Amino acid sequence: MHIGSEFKAKAVDILKNALKIYSPSLRETELAFFLMDTMKKLGYDDVYIDDVGNVLGSVSAGKSKLMYVGHMDTVPGIIPYREEGGFIYARGAVDAKSALIAMIVAGASLKSENLNGKLTVACTVDEEGSSLGFKHILRKGVDVKYVVFGEPGGVEVITIAYRGRVQLSIKCKTRSGHAGSPWAFENAVENLYEFYEFLKEKIGESYSTRTFSSRYYTTSTSITWIKGGETSNIIPDFCEAKLDIRIPPHVKAYELIEFSRKLSKDFTDKHLGVQVEVEPEEYCDAYEANKSSMLLNILRESIKEVRGKHPKLIRKTSTGDMNLLAGLPINAVTYGPGDSTLSHTDVEKIDVEEYLDSIEVYRLTALKLLKSC
């Protein structure tokens, strides 16, 4: 049974209203109350907002077997809402309110089904930040077999892997002096950048592999924030930077952190009057889905049933909440409507028909999993 035209119209209305609510990271409250009210009206059980602002609700009774996770927050920046040519343009249209609302609507469509397990839908905060929302859910305990994360990739695409991530804080301290005689002093900004180039080269040499052509199997190191110096005529004695390092499955986050610390010590020992310190801020390992899992197989079947095509399996070079499940006995995949190349851009748009098809895919996947449990 497919969802009917009346239910589809309601699904589109809910999406439109959600997209009109601006909800950058840690400012999701208005959207959270809208979604809590919506889920209650759709017949969800036990709908509530938790301690950090996540909205959770469930469908059916019994033990929770399946969790759908989508995030309420977006990157900052308002995109004027408009509809044109079967598309909706708005912040979050791609990343990732369309997936989130599709999951909510799909769950509601199961209310009349006789299921053997419970579906929990989690609408999380701060995915675009430090993943505060899903980390809180994990700390509270997740006793499910399967998790599907709602992120854009396309209605005929399943994301089965993400690279890991290490965010480092690099601090360089020297002695300041007059800019008129720079040869007499060590420049903290220049030394920090020299260390960054050294670190980037050594990480690439030690951890990237050329066995595969895909960038997924390589490391990447980038400066994403830097601050140094007090005024224009003084050699700076302090500089701080944030590094974003993405790592493939064969590299463990803790290993790279220790490697970076060792290199900072080596650099400091070789540069008189220069002190470089490395500290981790956020980190997680890569995640790869079990390609023989029931979850992945049923999701593939559901996409084929709805779209008439076998889905494409992809590995992303970025990082998502799915990474937080690395090492846990939970099967997970990421799936959602939308062109991911439009994420975080000022031209986010969602194809309404693709959004509606994704609802059917989420519905069939949950139905098959929860009837087979």
C-alpha positions in Angstrom: 0.0 0.0 0.0 1.3 3.4 -1.0 0.6 6.7 0.8 -2.5 8.4 -0.7 -2.8 11.8 -2.3 -4.3 13.4 0.8 -1.4 12.2 2.9 1.0 13.4 0.3 -0.5 16.9 0.4 -0.2 16.9 4.1 3.4 15.8 3.8 4.2 18.7 1.5 2.5 21.2 3.8 4.5 20.0 6.8 7.7 20.4 4.8 6.8 23.9 3.6 6.1 25.0 7.2 9.3 23.5 8.5 11.3 25.2 5.9 9.9 28.6 6.8 11.3 28.3 10.3 14.9 29.4 10.5 16.8 27.0 12.7 20.6 27.3 12.7 22.5 25.2 15.2 21.5 25.7 18.8 18.6 27.9 17.8 16.2 25.0 17.0 13.5 25.7 19.7 10.8 27.1 17.4 11.2 24.2 15.0 11.3 21.7 17.9 7.9 22.8 19.2 6.5 22.8 15.7 7.7 19.2 15.2 6.5 18.0 18.6 3.1 19.4 17.9 3.1 17.9 14.3 4.1 14.4 15.6 1.4 14.4 18.2 -1.2 15.4 15.6 0.1 12.6 13.3 -0.5 10.0 16.1 3.0 9.4 17.4 3.4 7.9 20.9 5.5 9.3 23.7 6.5 12.6 21.9 8.7 14.8 24.0 11.6 17.3 24.0 14.6 16.0 25.9 17.2 17.9 28.0 19.2 19.2 25.1 16.3 20.1 22.8 16.0 16.9 20.7 12.4 15.9 19.8 11.6 12.2 20.0 8.5 10.1 19.3 7.7 6.5 18.6 5.3 4.4 16.5 4.0 1.0 17.6 4.6 -0.8 20.9 7.2 -3.3 22.1 10.9 -3.0 22.1 12.5 -0.3 20.0 14.2 -2.0 16.9 14.7 0.8 14.5 15.6 4.5 14.9 15.3 7.2 12.2 17.6 10.2 13.0 17.3 13.6 11.3 18.7 16.9 12.3 16.6 20.1 12.9 19.5 22.5 12.6 21.0 24.1 9.5 24.1 26.1 8.8 23.5 29.9 9.3 22.3 32.1 6.5 18.7 32.7 5.4 17.6 31.7 1.9 14.3 33.4 1.0 11.6 30.8 0.8 10.2 30.3 -2.7 8.5 27.6 -4.9 9.4 27.2 -8.6 9.2 24.5 -11.2 8.4 21.7 -8.7 11.2 22.7 -6.4 11.2 24.4 -3.0 14.1 26.8 -2.3 15.0 27.4 1.4 17.7 27.0 3.9 17.6 23.3 5.0 15.7 22.2 1.9 18.6 19.8 1.2 20.5 19.7 4.4 18.5 18.2 5.9 14.9 19.1 6.7 13.5 17.2 3.7 14.9 14.0 5.0 13.8 14.7 8.5 10.2 15.5 7.6 10.1 12.5 5.3 11.1 10.3 8.2 8.4 11.8 10.4 5.7 11.4 7.8 6.8 7.9 6.9 6.6 6.9 10.6 3.1 8.2 10.9 2.0 6.2 7.9 2.7 3.0 9.9 0.2 3.7 12.6 -2.3 1.2 11.3 0.2 -1.6 10.6 0.7 -4.6 12.8 4.4 -4.3 13.7 6.6 -6.5 15.7 8.8 -3.7 17.0 8.9 0.0 17.6 10.2 2.8 15.4 11.7 5.8 17.1 12.1 9.0 15.2 14.7 11.4 16.7 14.9 15.0 15.5 18.3 16.2 16.8 20.0 19.5 17.5 23.4 20.7 16.6 24.4 18.2 13.9 26.1 21.0 12.0 28.0 21.9 15.2 29.4 19.4 17.6 26.6 16.8 17.3 25.3 17.7 20.8 21.9 16.1 20.1 22.9 12.6 18.9 25.7 12.4 21.5 23.1 13.1 24.2 20.9 10.3 22.8 23.9 7.9 22.8 24.8 8.8 26.4 21.2 8.0 27.4 21.6 4.6 25.7 20.4 3.4 22.3 19.0 -0.1 22.4 18.1 -0.6 18.8 19.3 -3.0 16.0 19.2 -0.5 13.2 19.7 3.3 12.6 19.0 5.3 9.5 20.4 8.8 9.3 18.5 11.3 7.2 21.1 13.2 5.1 21.0 14.2 1.4 22.5 12.0 -1.2 19.7 11.5 -3.6 16.6 9.3 -3.6 18.5 6.5 -5.5 21.7 6.7 -3.4 22.7 5.1 -0.1 25.7 6.4 1.8 27.4 3.5 3.4 30.5 5.2 4.8 32.1 8.4 6.1 35.6 9.3 6.7 36.6 10.1 10.4 37.5 13.5 11.7 40.1 15.0 14.0 39.9 18.6 15.0 43.1 19.9 16.5 43.9 23.1 18.3 47.5 24.2 17.4 49.2 26.9 19.6 52.6 28.4 18.9 54.4 30.6 21.4 57.5 32.7 20.8 59.0 36.0 22.0 57.7 39.2 20.5 59.8 42.0 19.1 60.0 45.1 16.8 58.9 44.4 13.3 61.7 46.6 12.0 64.2 43.8 12.9 62.3 40.5 12.2 65.6 38.6 11.9 66.1 38.9 15.6 62.8 37.2 16.6 60.8 34.1 16.0 57.4 34.9 14.4 54.7 32.8 16.0 52.4 33.1 12.9 55.1 32.0 10.5 56.3 29.2 12.8 52.8 27.9 13.2 52.2 27.8 9.5 55.6 26.1 9.0 54.5 23.4 11.5 51.2 23.1 9.8 52.9 22.4 6.4 55.3 19.9 8.1 52.3 18.1 9.9 50.2 18.0 6.7 53.1 16.5 4.7 53.9 13.9 7.4 50.3 12.8 7.8 49.9 12.4 4.0 53.1 10.4 3.8 52.3 8.2 6.7 48.5 7.5 6.4 47.2 8.1 2.9 47.1 5.1 0.6 47.4 4.9 -3.2 45.9 1.4 -3.3 42.5 2.9 -4.2 41.8 5.8 -6.5 39.0 7.2 -4.3 39.7 10.2 -2.1 37.7 8.4 0.6 40.8 6.4 1.3 43.1 9.4 1.8 43.7 11.8 4.6 43.1 15.6 4.1 44.4 18.3 6.4 43.1 21.9 6.4 43.5 25.1 8.4 39.9 26.2 9.1 40.6 29.0 11.6 43.6 31.1 12.6 44.4 34.0 14.9 47.7 35.7 15.8 49.4 39.0 16.5 48.4 42.1 18.4 49.2 45.0 16.1 50.8 45.7 12.8 54.3 46.7 14.0 55.1 43.9 16.5 56.4 40.5 15.6 53.7 38.2 17.0 54.5 36.0 20.0 51.4 33.9 19.9 49.3 32.2 17.2 46.5 29.7 17.4 44.8 27.7 14.6 42.2 25.0 14.2 42.9 22.1 11.9 40.3 19.8 10.3 41.8 16.4 9.5 39.7 13.8 7.8 40.8 10.2 8.1 40.0 6.9 6.2 39.0 3.6 7.9 42.6 2.3 8.3 43.5 5.4 10.4 42.3 5.6 14.0 41.7 9.0 15.5 43.7 8.4 18.7 46.7 7.2 16.6 46.7 10.4 14.5 46.4 12.5 17.7 49.4 10.9 19.2 51.3 11.2 15.9 50.6 14.9 15.8 51.7 15.4 19.4 55.0 13.7 18.6 55.6 15.9 15.6 54.9 19.0 17.6 57.5 17.9 20.1 60.0 17.2 17.3 59.3 20.6 15.8 59.8 22.4 19.1 63.0 20.6 19.9 64.5 21.7 16.5 63.4 25.3 16.7 65.0 27.3 19.5 62.6 29.8 21.2 59.5 28.2 19.6 56.9 26.2 21.5 54.2 24.3 19.6 51.4 22.6 21.4 48.7 20.2 19.9 45.4 19.4 21.6 42.4 17.5 20.2 39.0 19.2 20.4 36.6 16.8 18.5 37.4 13.5 17.0 35.7 10.3 15.7 36.7 7.3 13.6 35.5 6.5 10.1 32.3 4.4 9.8 31.6 1.8 7.2 28.2 0.0 7.0 28.0 -3.8 7.0 27.2 -4.5 3.4 25.5 -7.8 4.3 23.2 -6.3 6.9 19.4 -6.8 6.7 19.0 -3.0 7.0 21.0 -2.2 3.9 19.5 -5.1 1.9 15.9 -4.0 2.8 16.6 -0.3 2.0 18.0 -1.3 -1.4 14.9 -3.4 -2.1 12.7 -0.5 -1.0 14.4 2.0 -3.3 14.2 -0.5 -6.2 10.5 -1.0 -5.5 9.8 2.8 -5.4 12.1 4.1 -8.1 12.5 1.0 -10.4 16.3 1.2 -10.2 19.0 -0.4 -8.1 20.5 2.3 -5.8 24.0 3.4 -5.9 26.2 2.9 -2.8 28.6 5.7 -2.0 31.3 6.5 0.5 31.6 10.2 1.5 34.8 12.1 2.3 32.9 14.1 4.9 31.8 13.1 8.4 28.3 12.7 10.0 26.5 11.6 13.1 26.7 8.0 11.8 30.4 8.1 12.7 29.5 8.2 16.4 28.3 4.6 16.0 31.7 3.3 15.1 32.5 0.3 17.3 28.9 -0.2 18.5 26.9 -3.3 17.6 24.3 -1.3 15.6 23.8 -1.5 11.8 23.5 2.0 10.3 23.2 3.7 6.9 22.6 7.2 5.7 19.8 8.0 3.2 17.8 11.0 2.1 16.5 13.1 -0.7 18.3 16.1 -2.2 21.5 16.9 -4.1 24.3 17.0 -1.5 26.4 19.3 -3.6 23.9 22.0 -2.7 24.4 21.5 1.0 25.6 24.7 2.8 25.1 26.8 -0.3 22.8 29.7 -1.0 20.9 27.7 -3.6 19.5 24.8 -1.6 16.4 23.3 -3.2 14.4 20.1 -3.0 12.5 18.4 -5.8 9.1 17.8 -4.2 8.5 14.5 -6.1 11.9 13.2 -4.9 10.9 14.2 -1.4 7.6 12.3 -1.7 9.4 9.2 -3.1 11.8 9.3 -0.1 8.8 9.1 2.2 7.7 5.9 0.5 11.2 4.5 0.7 11.4 5.2 4.5 8.0 3.8 5.0 8.7 0.5 3.1 12.0 0.1 4.9 10.5 0.5 8.3 7.6 -1.7 7.5 9.7 -4.6 6.2 12.2 -4.4 9.0 9.6 -4.2 11.8 7.5 -7.0 10.4 10.5 -9.3 10.0 11.8 -8.7 13.6 
